[in-house]
Amino acid sequence: MTNEVNSSAQAFALLQPHFNSFSEEVWVIALNSHLQVIGLEMIFRGTVDQCLIHPRDIFRYLISRNASSFILAHNHPSSEILPSDQDLILTRKIYSAGVLLQIPMQDHVIFSNEKYFSMADHGHFKTWKKKLRANSYY
């Protein structure tokens, strides 16, 4: 794989063919230092409205692929693409872990069959980065 992914629209185009309308799935796009795709993997599959996920499994995969950064994504079978409070809490934890491990998360895309929501495009990552700096995490 050598597709370059440097926007949420490109990530969505890569993920859209994998949409599952029956259960939530969490996907990871592993990127090299040039934002080229070096791996695409479904890490978790849940039920129609939830998916249990643990950051260690995401980072295990990223380290095995020698990723420089990554995009996290999950589908919402309901087609409601706005993040839930739980989505935001978990994403912030994974974002912080990525900073600590120096494998930064470029985006978290929530997608349906026809549309997507990008947490990076909506400013969540900028807010978290400021808070991490204020708390001297890096």
Wavefront OBJ file of the C-alpha trace (Angstrom):
o trace
v 0.000 0.000 0.000
v 1.357 3.400 -0.879
v -1.700 5.651 -0.982
v -1.013 9.012 0.581
v -3.584 10.129 3.150
v -3.201 13.760 4.161
v -6.851 14.752 4.566
v -10.015 13.432 6.155
v -11.608 13.163 2.702
v -8.819 10.837 1.550
v -9.176 8.747 4.718
v -12.923 8.475 4.138
v -12.371 7.415 0.514
v -10.053 4.656 1.731
v -12.484 3.500 4.441
v -15.844 3.849 2.685
v -15.645 0.511 0.830
v -15.267 -1.204 4.214
v -18.502 0.206 5.694
v -20.450 -2.374 7.694
v -24.104 -1.543 8.317
v -24.542 -4.369 10.848
v -21.910 -3.679 13.497
v -19.489 -1.036 14.683
v -15.912 -1.583 13.597
v -12.743 0.235 14.579
v -10.130 0.675 11.865
v -6.546 1.905 12.006
v -4.680 3.410 9.079
v -0.942 3.126 9.760
v 1.103 5.843 8.059
v 4.797 6.274 7.331
v 6.630 9.573 7.730
v 5.366 10.714 4.300
v 1.714 10.033 5.275
v 1.627 7.029 2.968
v -0.516 4.079 4.010
v 1.599 1.174 5.240
v -1.282 -0.711 6.834
v -5.055 -0.759 7.086
v -6.582 -3.033 9.670
v -9.896 -3.573 11.399
v -8.825 -3.835 15.032
v -12.207 -4.343 16.739
v -15.735 -5.399 15.802
v -18.651 -4.778 18.148
v -22.420 -4.759 18.040
v -24.813 -2.540 16.155
v -24.316 0.331 18.624
v -21.076 -0.184 20.551
v -17.577 -1.547 20.303
v -15.173 -2.338 23.128
v -11.724 -0.997 22.382
v -8.395 -0.799 24.186
v -5.544 1.550 23.247
v -2.851 -1.128 23.777
v -4.243 -3.162 20.875
v -4.127 -0.136 18.581
v -0.530 0.663 19.486
v 0.556 -2.984 19.287
v -0.569 -2.969 15.660
v 1.059 0.403 14.915
v 4.383 -0.642 16.414
v 4.304 -3.923 14.467
v 3.865 -1.906 11.254
v 6.617 0.570 12.244
v 4.114 3.416 11.826
v 5.167 7.051 12.173
v 1.579 8.216 12.724
v -1.958 6.960 12.247
v -5.596 7.689 11.621
v -8.206 6.035 13.795
v -11.655 5.434 12.334
v -14.881 3.752 13.220
v -18.233 3.394 11.568
v -21.657 4.198 12.954
v -24.160 1.738 11.454
v -26.965 4.139 12.439
v -25.519 6.688 9.958
v -25.346 9.291 12.768
v -21.777 10.490 12.385
v -21.483 12.941 15.279
v -19.176 11.660 18.034
v -20.713 10.504 21.293
v -19.280 11.640 24.628
v -17.668 8.202 24.906
v -16.100 8.620 21.444
v -14.547 11.910 22.553
v -13.259 10.531 25.865
v -11.668 7.499 24.253
v -10.189 9.508 21.386
v -8.570 11.943 23.799
v -6.979 9.026 25.698
v -5.640 7.498 22.481
v -4.457 10.906 21.266
v -2.537 11.412 24.531
v -1.021 7.919 24.326
v 0.111 8.662 20.778
v 1.860 11.811 21.973
v 3.600 9.848 24.726
v 4.673 7.042 22.360
v 5.605 9.516 19.606
v 3.174 7.892 17.178
v 0.768 10.814 16.737
v -2.856 10.398 15.759
v -3.549 12.502 12.673
v -7.334 12.174 12.861
v -10.262 10.142 14.127
v -12.871 9.721 11.422
v -16.384 8.533 12.190
v -18.038 7.362 9.016
v -21.235 5.997 7.581
v -21.891 4.743 4.083
v -22.259 8.254 2.651
v -20.654 10.791 5.005
v -18.039 11.267 7.688
v -17.041 13.402 10.661
v -13.398 14.338 11.237
v -12.333 15.197 14.776
v -9.211 16.929 13.441
v -11.218 19.056 10.991
v -13.553 20.079 13.828
v -10.705 21.332 16.047
v -10.634 18.657 18.740
v -6.942 17.849 18.265
v -5.871 21.513 18.446
v -7.726 21.880 21.753
v -6.182 18.718 23.207
v -2.690 19.698 22.026
v -2.982 23.022 23.862
v -4.131 21.267 27.035
v -1.285 18.739 26.837
v 1.250 21.543 26.480
v -0.282 23.380 29.427
v 0.045 20.221 31.528
v 3.675 19.685 30.371
v 3.108 16.241 28.877
v 5.583 17.033 26.123
l 1 2 3 4 5 6 7 8 9 10 11 12 13 14 15 16 17 18 19 20 21 22 23 24 25 26 27 28 29 30 31 32 33 34 35 36 37 38 39 40 41 42 43 44 45 46 47 48 49 50 51 52 53 54 55 56 57 58 59 60 61 62 63 64 65 66 67 68 69 70 71 72 73 74 75 76 77 78 79 80 81 82 83 84 85 86 87 88 89 90 91 92 93 94 95 96 97 98 99 100 101 102 103 104 105 106 107 108 109 110 111 112 113 114 115 116 117 118 119 120 121 122 123 124 125 126 127 128 129 130 131 132 133 134 135 136 137 138
